[in-house]
Structure formats: C-alpha cells, structure tokens
Amino acid sequence: MEPNILYTHKDLIEKSKSGHRDSQYRLYGLYVDAMYNVSMRMLGIKEDAEDVVQDSFVEAFKQLDSFRYESTFGSWLKRIVINKSINFTKLKKVAVTPLEEHDYYIAGETEEKAKTMDIQKIKNGISQLPPGYQQIINLYLIEGYDHVEIAEILGITTSTSKSQYHRAKKKLIELINMVA
C-alpha cells in the first residue's frame, strides 16, 4: 500500500487522539455511512446496524491510541464494525448453519450464470439466505476477506469457512435461479 494512503486523515486522527471533539465529529462524518453499510450487510436490521455503528465509533475513539497507521483508518474501523456486528449476532444467538464433514464444489458453468445475474436478484437472494450463510457471503464476496481471516473473525476453522462459503454460494444460486 502506498504510504500516503495509510496517512489519510492523519491530522484529524492525531487531533482526535488528543480528545479534540470537532476532529472526532469530522472523522465520524467521513466514515459513518460506509460503516453503517458494512453493519447493515451483516445484520440486516436498520436499528441494530445503527446501534453497532455507534458502539463501534465509541470503542474506536477510546482505542484510538492503539491505531498505528499499519493500515488505513477506514480498514481499522471496518474491522471493529465487523467484529461488533458478529458479536451482536452471537448475542442474539443466531446460529451458523450446521456443517457436515465434506465440501461442495460448484461447477464453473453455474458460477458463470451467477456472474451475469442482475445485481438486484443477487441482493434479494442474499437477504433470503440463513444468517450464517449471509455472514460468510458478506465477509468473503462483499468485504473481501479471505478464508483465513474469516475463520479468525468467526472463530471457526479455515476449512469450515470454505465449506460454509461454498454451501452459501450454492444456496444463493438456487435462490436466484428460482426467481429467474
């Protein structure tokens, strides 16, 4: 990553570290919509996403001294939002869809169909998936985490992440094909 990207909003961050409220408010304004979208994709309920985002900003500002510019501020904050969203889901006791011992493989032909689908059909399909599948799809496809990172975030094995993703993708394709 280019060094100047890592230092985006550095002045605001440094002032925020020293408790400057106006700088904190400006940082909040710059990132609140993007973080709300992340949480909304994870939780699917407006009020829950709003609560998680607020809690995430509070935690971020309390922990701002631990931010060391090893990543962008946005990616650091996004990690907090994702972790809080997952913890919120766990508190609501939304179970991850059970896994068997084998992985699924989806033929390339089916994947090609999914790539050309209307984006709205895909969004609707994702919203119909069980919560555990939604988490995996959102983390992998939308947020861009790899299976090792997803495993760490969710406290599961890498192979479970891969298996869950393949099942979620298969179910998503089925849901999209039912609409088509």
C-alpha positions in Angstrom: 0.0 0.0 0.0 1.2 3.5 -0.8 2.4 5.3 2.3 0.2 8.4 1.7 -2.9 6.2 1.7 -2.1 5.0 5.2 -1.9 8.5 6.4 -5.3 9.6 5.0 -6.9 12.0 7.6 -3.8 11.8 9.8 -4.3 15.3 11.1 -7.9 14.5 12.1 -6.8 11.2 13.7 -4.0 12.9 15.7 -6.2 15.6 16.9 -8.9 13.0 17.8 -6.3 11.1 19.8 -5.8 14.1 22.0 -9.6 14.4 22.6 -10.4 17.2 20.1 -14.2 16.7 19.7 -14.5 18.6 16.4 -11.9 16.3 14.8 -13.7 13.3 16.2 -17.0 14.5 14.8 -15.4 15.1 11.4 -13.9 11.6 11.3 -17.3 10.3 12.3 -18.9 12.2 9.4 -16.4 10.8 6.9 -16.9 7.2 7.9 -20.4 6.7 9.4 -22.2 5.9 6.1 -19.7 3.4 5.0 -19.6 1.7 8.4 -23.4 1.7 8.6 -23.4 -0.1 5.2 -21.0 -2.7 6.4 -23.0 -3.4 9.6 -26.3 -3.4 7.7 -25.0 -6.1 5.3 -24.0 -8.1 8.3 -27.1 -7.6 10.5 -29.9 -6.7 8.0 -31.9 -4.7 10.6 -31.5 -0.9 10.5 -31.8 -0.2 14.2 -29.3 -3.0 15.1 -26.8 -1.7 12.5 -27.2 1.9 13.8 -26.5 0.6 17.4 -23.5 -1.4 16.3 -22.0 1.6 14.4 -22.4 3.9 17.4 -20.8 1.4 19.7 -18.0 0.9 17.2 -17.2 4.6 17.0 -17.2 4.9 20.8 -14.8 1.9 21.0 -12.7 3.3 18.2 -12.3 6.7 19.8 -11.5 5.0 23.2 -8.9 2.8 21.5 -7.5 5.4 19.1 -4.1 5.4 20.8 -3.7 1.8 19.6 -4.1 2.9 15.9 -0.5 2.9 14.5 -1.1 3.6 10.7 -0.3 0.0 9.8 -3.5 0.1 7.8 -5.8 2.8 6.7 -8.1 4.3 9.4 -11.1 3.1 7.4 -10.0 -0.5 7.3 -9.1 -0.4 11.1 -12.5 1.0 11.9 -14.2 -1.5 9.5 -12.6 -4.4 11.4 -14.1 -3.0 14.6 -17.6 -2.7 13.0 -17.4 -6.2 11.6 -16.3 -7.7 14.9 -19.0 -5.8 16.8 -21.6 -6.9 14.2 -20.6 -10.6 14.6 -20.6 -10.3 18.4 -24.1 -8.7 18.2 -25.3 -11.6 16.1 -23.8 -14.1 18.6 -25.6 -12.3 21.4 -28.8 -12.7 19.6 -27.9 -16.4 19.3 -28.2 -16.6 15.5 -26.8 -20.0 14.7 -24.4 -20.6 11.9 -25.9 -23.1 9.5 -24.7 -26.6 10.5 -21.9 -28.2 8.6 -21.3 -31.7 7.5 -17.8 -33.1 7.0 -17.5 -32.6 3.3 -17.1 -29.6 0.9 -19.2 -28.8 -2.1 -17.8 -27.9 -5.5 -19.9 -25.8 -7.8 -19.3 -26.3 -11.5 -17.9 -23.4 -13.4 -21.0 -23.3 -15.6 -23.2 -22.4 -12.6 -20.7 -19.8 -11.4 -20.7 -18.1 -14.8 -24.5 -17.9 -14.6 -24.3 -16.2 -11.3 -21.7 -13.6 -12.5 -24.1 -12.4 -15.2 -27.2 -12.2 -13.0 -28.9 -8.9 -12.3 -27.3 -7.4 -9.1 -30.8 -6.8 -7.6 -31.5 -10.5 -7.9 -28.3 -11.3 -6.1 -29.1 -8.8 -3.3 -32.5 -10.3 -2.9 -31.0 -13.8 -2.8 -28.5 -12.8 -0.2 -31.3 -11.4 2.0 -33.1 -14.8 1.8 -30.1 -16.8 3.0 -29.9 -18.1 6.5 -27.9 -15.6 8.7 -24.8 -17.8 8.9 -24.7 -18.0 5.1 -25.2 -14.2 4.9 -22.2 -13.7 7.1 -19.9 -15.8 5.0 -21.1 -14.3 1.7 -20.8 -10.7 3.1 -17.4 -11.3 4.6 -15.9 -13.1 1.5 -17.6 -11.5 -1.5 -18.6 -8.1 -0.3 -16.0 -7.2 2.4 -13.2 -9.0 0.6 -11.8 -11.1 3.5 -10.1 -14.4 2.7 -11.0 -17.7 4.4 -8.1 -17.4 6.9 -9.3 -14.0 8.0 -13.0 -15.1 8.1 -12.0 -18.2 10.2 -10.2 -15.9 12.7 -13.1 -13.4 12.8 -15.8 -16.0 13.3 -13.7 -18.4 15.5 -14.0 -21.3 13.1 -11.5 -23.3 11.0 -10.4 -22.2 7.5 -11.9 -25.4 6.0 -15.2 -24.6 7.8 -15.2 -21.1 6.3 -14.5 -22.5 2.8 -17.2 -25.2 3.2 -19.7 -22.7 4.5 -18.9 -20.3 1.7 -19.4 -23.0 -1.0 -22.8 -24.0 0.5 -23.9 -20.4 0.8 -22.9 -19.7 -2.8 -24.8 -22.9 -3.9 -27.9 -21.9 -2.0 -27.6 -18.3 -3.3 -27.5 -19.6 -6.9 -30.6 -21.8 -6.2 -32.5 -18.8 -4.8 -31.5 -16.6 -7.8 -32.5 -19.3 -10.3 -35.9 -19.7 -8.6 -36.6 -16.0 -9.4 -35.2 -16.2 -12.9 
